[in-house]
């Protein structure tokens, strides 16, 4: 009985380790993720991609980092020093940033069930609710 328990625990541990940080190809990404990249980052190309802790992490050849859910929904787009494609930014957020920070660009956007976190090129972090209403500066 003890041997069966040890064997079972060993198999569980091995399967848990095997699920973390697994390299994938562009074609292994969910269809939604592939479409997102092809639409918003056309002709840039994927440098690397991996599946880690239930999410896909993609690095493009220009350094942009994108995180996708298991279903292929984008969660985080970090363009570092260039502007995040405006088409993925909700209109209310785009309008707010344009009005309040006309000399800055959005270089990172994160979304979750609570709303959006935006980073500007001046390192200012802004929080918005899920409807795109401004909440506060972080």
C-alpha positions as CSV (number, residue, x, y, z in Angstrom):
1,X,0.0,0.0,0.0
2,X,2.8,2.3,0.8
3,X,4.5,1.7,-2.5
4,X,1.2,2.5,-4.4
5,X,0.9,5.7,-2.5
6,X,4.5,6.8,-3.2
7,X,4.1,5.8,-6.9
8,X,0.9,7.8,-7.2
9,X,2.4,10.9,-5.6
10,X,5.4,10.6,-7.9
11,X,3.2,10.5,-11.0
12,X,1.2,13.5,-9.8
13,X,4.4,15.4,-9.2
14,X,5.8,14.5,-12.6
15,X,2.6,15.5,-14.4
16,X,2.5,18.8,-12.5
17,X,6.1,19.6,-13.4
18,X,5.5,18.6,-17.0
19,X,2.6,21.2,-17.4
20,X,4.8,24.2,-16.6
21,X,6.7,26.2,-19.1
22,X,6.3,24.2,-22.2
23,X,7.5,25.7,-25.5
24,X,4.9,25.9,-28.3
25,X,4.8,27.0,-31.9
26,X,2.6,29.7,-33.4
27,X,0.3,27.0,-34.8
28,X,-0.1,25.5,-31.3
29,X,-1.7,28.7,-30.0
30,X,-5.5,28.9,-29.8
31,X,-7.1,30.2,-33.0
32,X,-8.2,33.4,-31.2
33,X,-4.6,34.1,-30.2
34,X,-3.4,33.5,-33.7
35,X,-6.0,35.9,-35.1
36,X,-5.1,38.5,-32.6
37,X,-1.5,38.4,-33.5
38,X,-2.2,38.4,-37.3
39,X,-4.6,41.3,-36.9
40,X,-2.8,43.6,-34.6
41,X,0.9,42.6,-35.1
42,X,0.9,41.7,-38.8
43,X,4.3,41.0,-40.3
44,X,6.2,41.2,-37.0
45,X,6.6,37.4,-36.4
46,X,6.8,35.4,-33.3
47,X,10.2,35.0,-31.6
48,X,9.1,32.5,-29.0
49,X,5.9,31.1,-27.4
50,X,5.3,28.9,-24.4
51,X,2.5,27.5,-22.3
52,X,2.9,28.2,-18.6
53,X,0.5,27.8,-15.7
54,X,-2.5,27.7,-17.9
55,X,-1.6,30.7,-20.1
56,X,0.2,31.3,-23.3
57,X,3.1,33.7,-23.3
58,X,4.3,35.0,-26.6
59,X,7.2,37.3,-27.5
60,X,7.2,38.9,-30.9
61,X,10.3,39.7,-32.9
62,X,10.0,43.4,-32.0
63,X,10.1,42.6,-28.2
64,X,6.3,42.9,-27.6
65,X,5.1,40.5,-25.0
66,X,1.5,39.1,-25.1
67,X,-0.2,36.8,-22.6
68,X,-3.2,34.8,-23.6
69,X,-5.6,32.7,-21.6
70,X,-6.0,29.0,-22.4
71,X,-8.9,30.0,-24.7
72,X,-6.8,32.5,-26.6
73,X,-8.2,35.7,-25.1
74,X,-5.5,38.4,-24.6
75,X,-4.8,39.2,-21.0
76,X,-1.7,41.4,-21.2
77,X,0.0,43.3,-24.1
78,X,3.3,45.0,-23.3
79,X,4.9,46.9,-26.2
80,X,7.6,48.4,-23.8
81,X,8.4,51.6,-25.7
82,X,6.0,51.7,-28.6
83,X,2.2,52.2,-28.6
84,X,-0.2,49.4,-28.0
85,X,-2.5,49.0,-31.0
86,X,-5.4,51.4,-30.5
87,X,-7.9,48.9,-31.8
88,X,-7.5,46.7,-28.6
89,X,-7.9,49.7,-26.2
90,X,-11.5,50.4,-25.2
91,X,-12.7,53.7,-26.7
92,X,-13.4,55.2,-23.2
93,X,-9.8,54.5,-22.1
94,X,-8.4,55.9,-25.4
95,X,-10.4,59.0,-25.0
96,X,-9.5,59.6,-21.4
97,X,-5.8,59.1,-22.0
98,X,-5.9,61.4,-25.1
99,X,-7.6,64.1,-23.1
100,X,-5.6,63.9,-19.9
101,X,-2.2,62.8,-21.2
102,X,-2.0,64.1,-24.8
103,X,1.8,63.9,-24.9
104,X,1.9,60.2,-23.8
105,X,1.2,56.9,-25.4
106,X,-0.1,53.6,-23.9
107,X,2.7,51.1,-23.9
108,X,1.1,48.3,-21.8
109,X,-2.5,47.2,-21.2
110,X,-3.7,44.4,-18.9
111,X,-7.2,43.2,-18.4
112,X,-8.9,40.9,-15.9
113,X,-12.3,40.5,-14.4
114,X,-12.0,43.8,-12.5
115,X,-11.0,46.0,-15.4
116,X,-7.9,47.4,-17.1
117,X,-4.5,48.5,-16.0
118,X,-2.7,50.9,-18.4
119,X,0.9,51.9,-18.4
120,X,1.9,55.1,-20.2
121,X,5.4,55.8,-21.7
122,X,6.1,58.0,-18.7
123,X,5.7,55.0,-16.3
124,X,2.4,56.2,-15.0
125,X,0.0,53.4,-14.2
126,X,-3.8,54.1,-14.6
127,X,-6.6,51.9,-13.4
128,X,-10.0,51.6,-15.1
129,X,-13.0,49.5,-14.4
130,X,-14.3,46.9,-16.9
131,X,-16.5,49.6,-18.6
132,X,-13.4,51.8,-19.2
133,X,-14.2,54.3,-16.5
134,X,-11.1,55.9,-14.9
135,X,-10.6,54.9,-11.3
136,X,-7.2,56.1,-10.0
137,X,-3.5,56.4,-10.7
138,X,-1.5,53.6,-9.2
